[in-house]
Amino acid sequence: MTIGYGLDKRQRPSCLGTWQRLGLALAGIIGVWGGTETAIAQSNAVESPSDEVQQLLDGFADEPDIGPIQLAPPIPEPSIFRFLVGVEYRGTDNVNFDNFVTSPQSDGIVLGNIGFVATPAIAERARLVASISGGLARFSDQTDLDFNRISGSVGINWDFDPTFVRVALQAQNIDRIADGASDYDDFALQFQLGQNRDFQYANFPRRTSVSYFYQLRAVFHQPADELPDGSNDLSRVSNSFNVLLRHPITSRLQGRLGYRLALDSYTNDRTDTRNRVSGELRYALSRDFNLRGFVSYTNNESNNNAFRFDALSYGVGIRAGFSL
């Protein structure tokens, strides 16, 4: 998917790693990112084979990365080129995003990602951000959902400290592994407007950071085999409001809390309202490597009962970013 940014002045120009993006979610993915009366749910599962995968991927976009933990002494201005790699395990209690009537099924997913990001300055307060990445997802039980992916994005980030503005063009290809599974392509336009703020209290030695932003995203979904009724067309416009709080517990351990409200309007007259809360602990093994443990809960309401669901996800992972 895309690379998004929630950078503050001290971390510029590090960026939201693609892995990261292939990260808030399964929970958010989960969140994002399905499930009617039992018969309707089963029907949708047959007619829209790509929906579960897209829900998963969309959830990753719910998890903006604010960069690595800052270690003392301050990290020198990084290179404009970065190599990113990560692997993590995610568990979920509702892998198919089944609705409140259908009995949800739990599963585990191994996710791997590798990517390259370039962030050259193009003006005093602006950077071009270009990325390409590849990844895979392997499910423990529902192996028919296994997929490989490749994605790329190009955009511009403006930093007017504390305000930031971002625009990006993104594309991805999803290759379903199972025989007869439907592959598809996504193209997206994205706009973000927000602020990064720091707070420090008199009797508390460490500084708390808060990022909040609005995001507008238009997705153009192209399934390889579109159904006549358009039920597997997941093209949509999404408006979301996001808040992320980061607090350093120690010099190497950081806690993060996030909330996201998303309103999705699909071209097939489906409308979803999604609420998601998340928590994370991130530990810096070094300047290049970090470990993370996370949990998130997502509630999705829809005018189509097949896509009303709750989902809880959790996991652990290791990620690395190297300047080139």
N, C-alpha and C positions, 0 to 999 in steps of 0.2 A: 504494500500500500504506500501511503505517502510518508514523507518525512515531515513532521510537524515540529514547531519550535516553541519553547516557552523559556527562552533564555533570559537570564538577567545579565547585568553589565559585567559581573565578575566572571561569568562563564562564557561569554561571547568568544568565538563564534561556534562553540560546540553546538550540535543540533540533535534533534530528536532522531535517534537511530531508527533505521528501518526495523531492526529487531524489536526495538521498543514498541514500535507501532505494531509489530506482530506480537506485541504486547500489550493492555489493560484488560484484557480480556478475555480470556474466555469469559471472563466475567463480564466484561463489557461486551464482549463479543457476544458474549453471551449476552451481554446486555444488549448489545445493540440489537442490539442486534440480534420467534416464533411458535405456534401452537394453538379448538372449537369444540363443538360437540364432538365426541370421539370419532364419529364417522367422517365429519368434515376434516378433522385433523389428519386422519389416515389418507383421505383423498388428496389433500394438499401435499402430503409427503410423497405420494406417487407422482403427482403432476408437476411439482416444483423441486426436482432433485437437487438443485443448486442452492436452495434457500438456506439450509443448515450451514453450508460452507460460507456463504456470504455473511450470515449472521456472525459467524466466528471471526471472519476478517474485519467486518465493520467494528466489532468490539475492540479490536486492536487500536482502532483510531480513537477510542475513548480514553486512551492512556498516554497522554502527552508526556514526553521525557524532558526533564528540565536539566539534563546533563549529569555529569558525574559528581560525586561528593568532592567538595573543595578541600584539599589537604594543604597543611602548612609545611613549608612556606608556599606562597601563592604560586599557582602553576603559570609558567611563562605563556605568552600569547601563542596558542597552538598553530600548527600548520593549517593551511587552507584545505589540505587533503587528509581524509581520515578513512581508515579501514575498520569496519565493524563486523563483529561476529558474536553469536550467542546461541545458547541452547537452554531450554527450560521444559519442565514438566508441569502441566496444568490438569487439575481435576475439576469436574463439574457435576452437579447433581441433576442436570437437565441438558444433556448433550444435544437433543433434538429440538430444544426450545418448545417442548410440548405445552399445551394450554392447561388451564386449571382443572379440566375434566379428565384428560388423559393422564395416566400414571407416568411421571417423568422417569427417564433412564439415566443413570450416572455413567461416567466414562472417564478415562484418562487420555491425555494427548501429549505427545512429545513434539516440540516445535524447534526447528533449527533455522538459522538465518545467517546470511553473509552478505555484506554490502560495502559500497564505496560511496563516499560523499565528498563533494568539492564545494567550498564556500568562499570564493574570491570576493574581495571588496570591489564594488563598482561605483561607489560614491562615499562621501564622508560617513553617512549613517545607513548605508544600504549594502547588502551583500546578495550576490547571486547564489542560489542554493540548488545544486544539481546532484541527483543520486541515482544509483541503480543497485538492485539487490535481488537475491534469489533465496528461496526458502522451501521448507517442506513441513507437512503436518502428518503425523501417523497416530491413529486412534487405537486404543487398546482393544476395544470390543467392536465398535462400528467401523470396521476397516473399509466399508464401501464409501466412507467419507474421506479417505486418505487423498491428499492432493499435493502437488508441487506448484510453486508460483514463481513468477518473475515480475518485478515492478520497477518503475522509474518515475522520477518527478523532476520538474524544473520550476523554480519560482524565485521571488525576491522577498527578502526580509528587511524591513525598515525599523531601526531602533532609535526612538526618540526619548529614551530613558526618562520616566519609567514606562512610557507607552510604546507598544510595538504594533506593527502592521505587517501582515504576510499575505501574499497571493501565490498560488501554485497551480500548475497543470500536472495531473498525475495519470498514470496508466498502469494496468496490471493484467496479466494473463494467468488464468487458473487452469491447471491440467489435472483433471480427475483421474485417479489411478484405476478405479474399478472398471471392469468391462461394461460398456453401455452407458457409463456416467457422462453427463453433459458438461463439456468444457465451456468456458466463457471468458470474455474480456470486459474490463471496466475502464472507463475514462472519466475523470473528475476534474472539476474546477473548484478551488477552495479559497476562501477569504477568512482571515482572522484579524480581530482587533481587540487588544487587551492591555493590561498593565502588570508589571512586577513590582511588588512592594516588600520592604524589609521592616521588621519591628524588633526592638530590643527593649526589655524591661529593666528597670534600675537594679532589681535584686536577682536578675537572671543573666548569667554571663554570655549566653549564646543567642544568636539572632535568628528569629523566625521569619521565613519568607512566604509570601502569598502571591500567587498568580491567578488572575481571573480574566477571562476573555470570552468574546462572542465568536462563533464560527458559522459560516454559511458554506454549504457544500452541495454542489449539483453533480449527481452521478448518472452516467449514461451506461447502462448495462446492456451487453450484447451476448446473449446465450447462443451457443453453437446451433441449437435446435429449438427455436422459439415455438411455443405452443400456439395454436390458432386463437385461443382466447386470451393470450398474453399473460397468463397466470404466472409464468416464470420470468417475466420481465421485471427486474428489480430496479429500474431507473427511478430516481427520486431526488427530491430537494430536502435537505436537512438543515434545520436551524438548531443550534445548541448553545447553552450557557454553561460555562465551566469554571470551577474553583479548585485550586490545588494549594494545599498548605504543606510546607516543608520545614521540619525542625531538626537541628543537629542535637542528638542525644549525647554523643561523644564526638571526638575529632574524626572518627571513622564511621560511626553509625548514625544513620539519618532515618527519621520517621516521616511518613507522608500520608496525608489524608486528602481524598478527592471527592467531588460531587459533580455530577453532570445531569442536566435536563435537556433532552433532545426531542424535537418535533419533526417527524419524517412524513413527507407527503409523496406517495408513489403515483406513477402514471396510470396504474390500474385502479384508481380511486380508493386505495388503502391509505389510512392515516394512522400513524403510531405515535404514542407519547411514552418516552422512556426515561425512567429515573435510575440513576446508578450511584452507589456509594462505594468507596474503595479505601483500603488501607495497605500500607507497604512498609517494610523495614529493608533498608539497603545498607550493606556493609562494604566499605572500600578495602579490598585486599591490597591494592596498590593504586597508583595513578591510572593504570590502564585496565584493571580488572575490578569488577564488583559482583557481589552476591546479593540476591534479593529474594524475599519471601513476601507473598501478597495474598489478599483475599478481597473479594468484591461481591456485592449483591445487586442484582438488576431486576427491576419490575417494568414490564412492557405492556401497555394498554393499547388496544387497537379497535377500530370500528369493524374489523374482521375478527370474529371470535377465534379463528384458527391461529391468530398471532398474539393472543394474550398469554403471557407467561411470567413466571418468576424463575430466577436462576442464581445459584451460588457457585462461585468458582474460587479456586485457591491454587497456589503453586510455588515452586522455587525455581531459580534459574541462575546462570552465570553469564555475564556479558563482558565484552572487552572492546576497547576502541583504541586504535593506534594511529598516531600522526605519521604521515609519510613525507 
